[in-house]
Amino acid sequence: MPSPTLSPSPAVGVLLPRDLPTNLILPFARRAEELGFGSVWVVEDLGFRGGITQAAAVLASTSRIRVGVGLLPAGARNVAFAAMEIASLAQLFPGRTDIGVGHGMPGWMRSVGQWPRSPLTFLHEYIDALRALLRGEAPEVRGRYVHLDGVRLESGALPDVVPDILAGVRGPKSLAVSGEVADGTILAEPVAPEYVRAALGQIAATRPHRLVAYNIGSVAPDPAAALAAARPGLEWIGEPDWHAHIAPLPFAAELVELRAACATREEFVRRLPDAWVARLAVTGTPEAARARLGELGAAGVTDAVLAPVGPDPLGALESLAGAL
């Protein structure tokens, strides 16, 4: 008899919570490495902590685990100075860094005066220039937003291993830009297999392209307890910015109706059916979580990143390791 076809398993990483107490940041990363996670991802959300600084500290306190920055808003840093920071990380910790770049949340970027009239054009110009600089080129760029005139990184500042530059985007046009200029795409949570397939069709990459998928992760021997823990992490998914994640799902219209009927996000997430929560997170027993990761891998995810939930992030990290 022919052997059964196994779903490809994505590399599994964990998200470092943006509000983790300072004294837990490095212990969390070291424990993730000890437990066997393939990567730890730091976030740069406005008002919290800087992505590059967190990445440097985590890389210095660990020895093997990959560290992803997901993501750096393009409008927050001049591209040449961003290249200097990224190259320094990649030199000091070769082969261990992944860099996500994106638009940033529109409301945040507008609040600091850094939302361009054409976000798509800006991101395209930015990633193109960033990758060229990291390869040691001196691109002459006279773009709408990015201007480089004879700028290059000195040979002694160039990394031996150029990190992958991934675009953190969600809309169809932005996904197409990612497929054209980036080494991969980061999809924010929630990421169901249906969304993966829809996004890959819009990315339409013509060369190797990674797909990093964030998801709320909650693993426990009791499936009901795991679902209950995952639920609060989904309170934002009814908002308009998350429409692209939800639209490919068979219950998309019902979810929109439910959100419209709820006065608050808290009411909405409380009323989400258990079956929907299970589709919108990696949750359940270790066996169920591994099966869900297999479904994501079969859909095209190369890197699955689990976001721990609950009041005890280190305890949640231990539980998530059951999915490895």
Rosetta blueprint (number, residue, H / E / L):
1 M L
2 P L
3 S L
4 P L
5 T L
6 L L
7 S L
8 P L
9 S L
10 P L
11 A E
12 V E
13 G E
14 V E
15 L E
16 L L
17 P L
18 R L
19 D L
20 L L
21 P L
22 T H
23 N H
24 L H
25 I H
26 L H
27 P H
28 F H
29 A H
30 R H
31 R H
32 A H
33 E H
34 E H
35 L H
36 G L
37 F L
38 G L
39 S E
40 V E
41 W E
42 V E
43 V L
44 E L
45 D L
46 L L
47 G L
48 F L
49 R L
50 G L
51 G H
52 I H
53 T H
54 Q H
55 A H
56 A H
57 A H
58 V H
59 L H
60 A H
61 S H
62 T L
63 S L
64 R L
65 I L
66 R E
67 V E
68 G E
69 V E
70 G E
71 L E
72 L E
73 P E
74 A H
75 G H
76 A H
77 R L
78 N L
79 V H
80 A H
81 F H
82 A H
83 A H
84 M H
85 E H
86 I H
87 A H
88 S H
89 L H
90 A H
91 Q H
92 L H
93 F L
94 P L
95 G L
96 R L
97 T E
98 D E
99 I E
100 G E
101 V E
102 G E
103 H L
104 G L
105 M L
106 P H
107 G H
108 W H
109 M H
110 R H
111 S H
112 V L
113 G L
114 Q L
115 W L
116 P L
117 R L
118 S L
119 P H
120 L H
121 T H
122 F H
123 L H
124 H H
125 E H
126 Y H
127 I H
128 D H
129 A H
130 L H
131 R H
132 A H
133 L H
134 L H
135 R L
136 G L
137 E L
138 A L
139 P L
140 E L
141 V E
142 R E
143 G L
144 R L
145 Y L
146 V L
147 H E
148 L E
149 D L
150 G L
151 V L
152 R L
153 L L
154 E L
155 S H
156 G H
157 A H
158 L L
159 P L
160 D L
161 V L
162 V L
163 P L
164 D E
165 I E
166 L E
167 A E
168 G E
169 V L
170 R L
171 G L
172 P H
173 K H
174 S H
175 L H
176 A H
177 V H
178 S H
179 G H
180 E H
181 V H
182 A L
183 D L
184 G E
185 T E
186 I E
187 L E
188 A L
189 E L
190 P L
191 V L
192 A L
193 P H
194 E H
195 Y H
196 V H
197 R H
198 A H
199 A H
200 L H
201 G H
202 Q H
203 I H
204 A L
205 A L
206 T L
207 R L
208 P L
209 H L
210 R E
211 L E
212 V E
213 A E
214 Y E
215 N E
216 I E
217 G E
218 S E
219 V E
220 A L
221 P L
222 D L
223 P H
224 A H
225 A H
226 A H
227 L H
228 A H
229 A H
230 A H
231 R H
232 P H
233 G H
234 L H
235 E L
236 W L
237 I L
238 G L
239 E L
240 P H
241 D H
242 W H
243 H H
244 A H
245 H H
246 I H
247 A L
248 P L
249 L L
250 P L
251 F L
252 A H
253 A H
254 E H
255 L H
256 V H
257 E H
258 L H
259 R H
260 A H
261 A H
262 C L
263 A L
264 T L
265 R H
266 E H
267 E H
268 F H
269 V H
270 R H
271 R H
272 L L
273 P L
274 D H
275 A H
276 W H
277 V H
278 A H
279 R H
280 L L
281 A L
282 V E
283 T E
284 G E
285 T L
286 P H
287 E H
288 A H
289 A H
290 R H
291 A H
292 R H
293 L H
294 G H
295 E H
296 L H
297 G H
298 A H
299 A H
300 G L
301 V L
302 T L
303 D E
304 A E
305 V E
306 L E
307 A E
308 P L
309 V L
310 G L
311 P L
312 D L
313 P H
314 L H
315 G H
316 A H
317 L H
318 E H
319 S H
320 L H
321 A H
322 G H
323 A H
324 L L
